[in-house]
Amino acid sequence: MTTNMISPARDFRGYGQNPPHAQWPGEARIAININLNFEAGGERSVMDGDGTSESMLTDTGFPGYPGKRSPIVESAFEYGTRAGVWRILRILKKFDVKCSVLGVVKSLERNPDAVAAFIQDGHEIMSHGYRWLDYQSVDEPTEREHIRLAVESIKAMTGKAPVGWFAGRPSENTRRLLAEHGGFLYDRDSLNDELPYWTEAAGAPYLVIPYSYETNDNRYDHNGFGTAEDFARYMIDCFDMLYEEGLDRPKIMSIGLHDRLVGRPSRAVGLVKFLEHVRQHDRVWFCTGEDIAEHWRKTHPYPGTGKL
């Protein structure tokens, strides 16, 4: 498969040795896209009718309990919306950085003050699903309905329908269902590249902007990062490599944050150190997913004959 073709099949070649020059605005050598996962209140919960409590990315070490609430896990999620998110927003404002808020819709609905702050600070609000669920275990009609509910709810809360989607744990149907729904410029459910690329969904061209589970504070959960210094060093090393390569091959550095993880005081220090390092460099484009999608569609439009 060549890079100017699209196919729903797996593509192991991608752009190969000769990726396109991204032509980021301002001749930037790197595009930095910070993504703030906002999930509390959308996770699995017996109170919301789920068969078990949540066990993923709780930073507690406690498992999910079938048929039982887990107050300690619930409180770990609540820390993010009660305290962590406000610390992260203050840090982003200090460094004049706009992020993409990966908003689980049930979480957004339950936290109107945060939604208002996201809008006031100029952050993109995209959908991280209607619930924070593994959609491989959700049937197709339910997933389709969740997409509809998510779009309608975000539009009602913000005045604008989301143009980006990130399930995080998509099903094999997710991309097709998004394309069939329409209105999306891109999704983030891919980890396979450092540049956007065109693929196919529902028989039409479809733009993917890869995400990262590696330059991500999820590595604080049970293994990986131990201290803020670990986090900062890892992020700085990634930035330095991409910035050097960006002399002739600019890429995206996608960063994933969670309010209940890096929002903790001792960990937030690592985010500050990273941003201090980056702000010492010129030709850096801090951008949202929507910014990237609009730029790519204009500068690197689908090369075939399909309808956008």
N, C-alpha and C positions, 0 to 999 in steps of 0.2 A: 504493500500500500504506500503510495506516495503522499507527501504532505499536502498536496492540493486536492486530495480526494476525501470524501467523507464516507463513513461506514459505521454501522452499529457494532461491527465485529471488533475484537481487541486489536489494538495497534501497538506493536512492540518497537516501532522505529521512530515515531514522532517526527521531530524536525531533524534528527540526526546531527551530523557535524556542522550543518550550516543553518542554524535557526535564523528567522527573520530579525532584522534590526527593529527593536520595539518602537523607536522614535518617540520615546516618552516626552511629554511637554518639558520645555526648558532645557532640552538636550540632557535630561537626567540620566545618570549612569545606573540608577536603581530605582525601582518603584517599591515603596514600602506600604503594604496594606495591613493595617492592624484590625483584627476582628475581635470584638468583645462578645463572648457568649453569655446570653442572658436567659437563664433556664429555670430558676427557682419557681416552683408553683406549676411547672409543666412536666416535672419528672413523675415517674411511677409512684403512685401513692394509694394506699388502701382507702384513704378518705375520698379519693376521686374515682373509686370503683375498680382499681387495678387489683390483680390477684396477689401482688407482692409489693413491698417497699423497694426503693431504689438501692442499687449497690455500686453504680458506676460513678467515678470522679467525685466521690464524697469526701476524700481526704481523711477518712476516719478509720478505715480498716474493717468496718462493720459490714457484714453481708446484707443482702436483702432478705426480709423475712416473709415467707409465704403466709398471706392472710393476716398479717400483723403490721401495725404501724411501728416505725422505728423513730422515736422522738429525737434521738441524737443525730440521726442522719437528716431528718427534716430540719433540724436546727442548723446543720452545716450548710444546707442549701440556703436557708433564710439569712445566714450571715452575709451572703453575696448581695442580696437586695437591700438589706438593712444597713450595711456598713461598707462592704468591699467596693460596690459599684461607685459610691460617691468618692472614695479615695482615687479610684482609677480615673474618673471623670476630671477630678481636680488636677491630676498629673497630666492628662492629655491636654487640658486647657493651658496649663503652664508652658507646655512645649508647642502649643499651637498645632495640634494634630487632630485631624478628623478621622474617625474610624467607621467601620461597618459594624453595626450592632446586629449580631445574629440572634434575633429575638424569637424565642419560643412564644407562640401567641398567647397561650394561657398564662404565661409569666408576665407578658406585657399587660394583659387585661387586669391582672391582680396588682400591678404596680404603676398606677397612672402618674405618680410624681416622677418616676424614672423616665417614663415615656416623654413627659413634658421637658425634662432636662435634656434628653437625647435630641429632641427637636430644637430646643433653644440653642444648643451648642453646635448645631449643624451636622450631626452625625447621620449617616445613612441607616435607616431601619429596614433590614431585609428579613425574610422569614426563615426561621430555623425549625420550621414545622409547626403544626398546630399543638402537638404535644412533644415532649422530649422522649421519644420512643425509638425502638429498633424497628424500622418499617419493613424489615424482612419477615417479621412475624405478624404483620398487619395485612389483611386481605385487600385486594385491589379496590373494591367499592368504598371501603372505609378510607383508604389512602386518598382516593379521588375527592371524597367529601371533606377530608381534612385540608386538602389544598384549597378548596373553595372557601371553607370557613376561615382559613388563615388569611387569604387575600382580602376577604370582605371585612374581617375584623381589623386588620392593619389599616386598611383604607378608612374605616370609620374612626379609628383612634388618631390617625395622623393626617388625614385628608389626601393621602396618596397611596395607591396600591404598591406593594413591593415589586421591584424589578429583578431582584435576586433571590435565590433559594439555596438553602443548605440544610439538607436532612441530617447529615452527619453519619447516619446509618441508613442509607437509602435501600430500597428494594430494587429488583431488576425492572420494575415498572415505573419508578419515580420519574425519570427523565422524560419518558414518553407521556406520562400523565401531565407533567408540567407543560410540555409542548402542546398537548391537546387543549389544556386550559387556556393557554395564550397569555400574552402580556408580560412575559419574563424576558429580560435581556440576556440572562446568564444563570448558570448554577455553579456551585462550588464543590459538588460531590465527586471530586477526583483528587488524587494525590500524585499524579503521574508526570508532572512537568513543572517548569518554572516560567512558562509563558502561556497566555491564553491560546486556545486552538478551537477550530471548527470541527464539529462532528455532525451526526444526523440524529434527529428524534422525530417520531411521527411523520417521517418522510420529508422533512424539511431541514435546512441548515440550522445549527444550534451551537451557541457559543458556551464554552466551558472555561472557567478561570480556576485553575487548580488551587487547592487549599494545602495546609500542612499540619500533620499531626506530630511533626518533629520540632519545628521552631514554634513550640506550643507549651504553655504552662501546664498542660495535662501531664507532663513528665514529673510534676511534683507529686502526683498521685501514686503512692506506694513504692515507686522506684524512680530512678533518674535524678532530677535535680534535688540536691540536699539543702542548698543555701541560695540566698539572693545572688551571691557572687558566682555560683555555678550557672544560674540562669543568665546573668549579665554576660559572663564570659562566652557562653554558648551562642547567644544572640549576636554579640559583637564579632565573634569569629565568622559566623555566617555572613553578616553584613560586610565585613572586610573582604572576604573572598568574592562575593558578588559585586562589590564596588570595584574591585580591581578588574574583574572580568568585564565590567560594564563599560570600560573604555571603548570596546568594539562590539560587545554582546550584552546589552542591558537586559536584565531579567526582573522578576518580581520576587520580593521577600515577603511571603505571607506569614503573619504572626497570629497565633491564636491565644487569646486570654480568657480567663474565667473569673468573674467577680469574687467567687468563693475561694479561689486559689491564689492568684497573684494579688488579689485585693487585700490579703493579710499584710500588716505593717512590715514585717521582716522581709517579706517577699517583694513587696512593692518597691523596695529599695533597688532591687535588680532591674526593674523596669525603668526607674529613674536613671540609673547608671547607663543603661543601653541608650536611652534617648539623649542623654548628655553627650555620649560618644558620637552618635549620628549627627547631632546638630553642629558638630565641629567640621562637618564636610559640606561641600557645595554639591550642586547637581544631584540632589536627592528629592524625589517626588513622593510625598506622603499622599496617599489617595485611598478612596473607598473602592469597593467592588464596582459600584455603578460608574465611577470615574474611569476605571480600567475598561469596562465594557463599552462605554461610549467612545473612548479613544480607539479601542481595537476595531470596532465596527467601522469607524471613519477611516482609520489609517491602514487597516489590514482587513478589508471586507472579504466576505466569503468569495473565494476565487472561482467558484463554479457558476452554474446557470440557475441554481435553485432560488426560490423566492425567500427573502429574508422575513 
